[in-house]
Amino acid sequence: MISDINEQAREDIFYDTLKGVLLYHNTLSEYPLHWHNEVELILIVSGTLNIKFHNDTQSMICCNPGDIVLIAPGTLHEYLSDTPGGEKLILLFDIGGYSQVSSLVPLLKTLPPYVHIKQNEYPLEDARLQNYFWEIDRLYGESDEFLHISVYSLVTLILAQIGSMHPNDVTSGVVNDDPQRKNIDKLVSVTNYIDSHRSDDLSVEQLAEIAGFSKFHFERLFKSYMGISCYQYITKRRVLMAQELLGDTDLSVMDIAMQSGFFSLSTFNRVFKDTNGCSPTEYRKLYRAGADLKS
């Protein structure tokens, strides 16, 4: 996975089982500086783990077995371990890509770059959160669509639980003069805006203004950090929204095209087929045929 980190330290997350959710057991003792648009949740299973944050003056935390860490989108961090081989259960969640929990986006913005929940300080809350983690781990490999909904619900419960705790050991001094940090913050704000306004007629000029850059500088910066152009990113997020609507609703293809930000049915059909290798109608039939086979 380290090879998926670009020169601007951004890590591309590839989802293998569920859209917008990635869960895996990790035993790497070290992991280089990186950031991503996803919320990262870590449960320390064994060993200890030091996490260094490059956007905070108090930039190192030491995590023990049972501890849980939430890392907000856009937070630069790296793993350093004193005990090689320690196990971590890592969960990454794309809140912007899953419209049912999009209301969490503004709430998560109120959280600091990271939250460290120590088992010895919050034993009851930590035990409840660990149960959520292990239940997700149990359900993660299942193919049943109803169980997928359970996984999303459990992730939402974890985020809501952590958000409501307001732990007292969170970051207190954010570095504001780091150019890379500023650029990441602005780009994360732009991507959050795109996810919340995918059905609008978005323009690069408008997004550049939100970021506070000229159009030329914004386009260059976006591609450098995100690995794709701003237009490609918008299209990708719109197609993901269309996939969700095709699978989970009975809306017409035209209505889905409009709700996903495509104002031409022919453009929507062409872009969708280029991305998925099938038309929207074929995608819906394949999705539902698969769901029928699983039931």
Secondary structure, 3 states (H helix, E strand, C coil): CHHHECCCCEECCCCCCECCEEEEEECCCCEEEEECCCEEEEEECCCCEEEEECCECCCEEEECCCCEEEECCCCCEEEECCCCCCCEEEEEECHHHCHHHCCHHHHHCCCCCEEEECCCCCHHHHHHHHHHHHHHHHHCCCCCHHHHHHHHHHHHHHHHHHHHHCCCCCCCCECCCCHHHHHHHHHHHHHHHHHHCCCCCCCHHHHHHHHCCCHHHHHHHHHHHHCCCHHHHHHHHHHHHHHHHHHHCCCCHHHHHHHCCCCCHHHHHHHHHHHHCCCHHHHHHHHHHHHHHHC
